[in-house]
């Protein structure tokens, strides 16, 4: 993770995240792994196959993804 992201994430302590154009959930996965206190990540994308890939990711299984 780049230093910029690490500094920005260090200031967050949880809550809800909306990941617009989430794709396969790469950034959402990074947030889920880095910020254990996140209550929920909601990812949205217009590409159905990418959304299915995000849903299949075990790290992201408790979060919500929609097209």
C-alpha positions as CSV (number, residue, x, y, z in Angstrom):
1,X,0.0,0.0,0.0
2,X,1.3,3.4,-0.8
3,X,2.3,5.8,1.9
4,X,-0.5,8.2,1.0
5,X,-3.1,5.5,1.6
6,X,-1.5,4.3,4.8
7,X,-1.6,7.8,6.2
8,X,-5.2,8.4,5.2
9,X,-6.3,5.0,6.5
10,X,-4.5,5.6,9.8
11,X,-7.0,8.4,10.6
12,X,-10.1,6.2,10.1
13,X,-11.5,4.2,13.0
14,X,-14.5,2.5,11.5
15,X,-18.0,3.1,10.2
16,X,-19.5,2.6,6.8
17,X,-17.7,2.7,3.5
18,X,-19.2,3.2,0.0
19,X,-16.8,2.0,-2.7
20,X,-18.1,3.4,-6.1
21,X,-16.9,1.6,-9.2
22,X,-15.5,-1.2,-6.9
23,X,-14.7,-3.6,-9.7
24,X,-13.5,-6.9,-8.2
25,X,-13.3,-5.3,-4.8
26,X,-9.5,-4.7,-4.6
27,X,-9.7,-1.4,-2.7
28,X,-12.6,-2.8,-0.6
29,X,-10.4,-5.8,0.3
30,X,-7.6,-3.5,1.3
31,X,-9.9,-1.6,3.6
32,X,-11.4,-4.7,5.1
33,X,-8.0,-6.1,5.9
34,X,-6.5,-2.8,7.2
35,X,-9.5,-1.4,9.1
36,X,-10.9,-4.1,11.4
37,X,-13.4,-1.7,12.9
38,X,-15.3,-1.1,9.6
39,X,-18.9,-2.1,10.1
40,X,-19.8,-2.5,6.5
41,X,-18.4,-1.9,3.0
42,X,-20.9,-1.3,0.2
43,X,-19.5,-1.7,-3.2
44,X,-21.3,-0.8,-6.4
45,X,-20.3,-1.3,-10.0
46,X,-22.0,-1.6,-13.4
47,X,-20.0,-4.7,-14.4
48,X,-21.9,-7.8,-13.1
49,X,-19.0,-10.2,-13.6
50,X,-16.7,-8.0,-11.5
51,X,-19.3,-7.7,-8.8
52,X,-19.6,-11.5,-8.7
53,X,-15.9,-11.7,-8.3
54,X,-16.0,-9.3,-5.4
55,X,-18.8,-11.3,-3.7
56,X,-16.7,-14.5,-4.1
57,X,-13.7,-13.0,-2.3
58,X,-13.7,-14.5,1.2
59,X,-12.3,-11.4,2.8
60,X,-15.3,-9.4,1.5
61,X,-18.1,-12.0,2.0
62,X,-19.7,-10.1,4.9
63,X,-20.0,-6.9,2.9
64,X,-22.5,-5.9,0.3
65,X,-22.0,-5.6,-3.4
66,X,-24.6,-4.5,-6.0
67,X,-24.9,-3.5,-9.7
